[in-house]
Amino acid sequence: MSEEDVIPPAARLVRDFVNTFEPQVDEESLTAPDRLRDWFAQRRLLRPDARLRAADLAVAVTVREGLRAVLLGHAGHPADPTALERLDRALAGVPVRMTFTDCGHRLVAARDTALDQALAALLDAVRQCGAEQSWTRLKVCARDTCRWAYYDASRNQARRWCSMAGCGNYVKMRRAYAARTRRKGKSAAGTPAH
């Protein structure tokens, strides 16, 4: 079983939404309203013919970066309070309601706009993550230039990097180099002159 196989679908949806922007290489997937629509449509959160506007894209990006800030907090780092405030304001404009079926309950959009439908489905995924106890396993990489979202499937939930082979090794090598440099500086300062 691969690492990807253990990620609950709701957690995968949230992770993938956050990863529509890759900070390390400054690569934005959601460059236009149609790209946002296509992303949601591929995940069956919107109809392929739905219409989104530039303002909808701006709200979605605000939600995404707010979620990235939350996941940074899950990784043990202080979350950007401005990003969290923007997230709260953006979500205040997306009214949702609870609906019940014989199979359970979920959040749905209270209005019939395309953006509200898509974001309500995303919020329902967050709700599902909480119910499944997978919410705090969603984190972003501790490497400050990366911030890629990942699912921490480790037993003790202590994973800090999106990839140990990539970011983990980079951070550990930098720390080791800094420690060696400090030790050299201290030993050179403490060496008596002859």
C-alpha positions, -999 to 999 in steps of 0.1 A, spaced: 0 0 0 14 34 -10 15 65 12 -12 80 -10 -36 51 -3 -39 58 34 -50 94 29 -88 97 34 -105 113 4 -116 144 23 -81 150 35 -67 145 0 -92 171 -14 -81 197 11 -44 189 6 -47 191 -31 -66 224 -30 -38 239 -8 -13 226 -33 -27 244 -62 0 269 -55 36 257 -50 54 284 -31 89 269 -35 88 274 -73 61 301 -73 38 280 -95 2 289 -95 -23 264 -110 -54 287 -105 -44 314 -129 -79 322 -143 -115 316 -133 -118 288 -159 -88 270 -144 -105 272 -109 -137 259 -124 -118 230 -141 -101 221 -109 -134 219 -90 -152 201 -120 -124 175 -121 -133 166 -85 -170 167 -92 -176 198 -70 -189 219 -99 -205 212 -132 -180 216 -161 -201 244 -176 -203 264 -144 -193 300 -147 -168 316 -123 -157 352 -122 -123 369 -113 -138 378 -79 -146 341 -73 -110 332 -81 -98 359 -56 -120 344 -28 -109 309 -36 -72 319 -34 -79 337 -1 -95 305 13 -66 284 0 -39 305 16 -60 307 48 -61 269 49 -23 268 43 -19 290 74 -41 266 94 -21 236 82 11 255 92 -3 257 127 -9 219 126 28 215 119 36 234 151 44 268 136 27 301 143 0 306 117 -2 340 99 -30 358 118 -37 380 87 -43 349 65 -66 335 92 -86 367 94 -89 368 56 -100 332 57 -127 339 82 -139 370 63 -140 350 30 -159 321 46 -184 345 62 -195 352 27 -202 316 19 -234 306 37 -237 268 43 -263 247 58 -264 211 72 -284 186 52 -293 151 65 -299 118 46 -302 83 57 -265 79 51 -255 108 74 -251 146 71 -230 171 52 -226 208 46 -241 222 14 -243 257 0 -272 278 12 -271 297 -21 -270 284 -56 -239 302 -69 -211 281 -84 -184 293 -60 -207 287 -29 -213 252 -41 -176 244 -46 -165 260 -13 -193 244 6 -180 210 -6 -145 220 4 -158 230 39 -176 197 41 -143 180 34 -128 199 64 -158 188 85 -152 152 74 -115 155 83 -125 165 118 -150 137 121 -124 112 108 -97 127 131 -75 133 101 -77 171 102 -46 177 124 -27 152 102 -29 177 73 2 199 76 25 221 55 62 215 52 84 231 79 109 243 53 100 280 50 106 281 13 84 251 6 51 251 25 38 222 4 8 206 21 10 169 30 -8 142 51 12 131 81 5 93 83 32 87 109 20 69 140 30 98 164 21 126 139 56 141 143 64 144 106 77 179 98 85 179 61 67 171 29 95 148 20 123 135 41 144 129 10 140 164 -2 131 191 23 140 170 54 175 163 42 180 199 31 170 213 65 190 187 84 221 194 63 218 232 69 215 226 106 245 203 107 265 228 87 255 257 110 264 236 141 299 227 126 305 263 118 296 274 153 319 247 168 347 258 145 342 294 155 342 285 192 373 263 190 391 290 169 382 317 195 393 295 223 427 284 208 456 300 226 481 320 206 517 306 204 
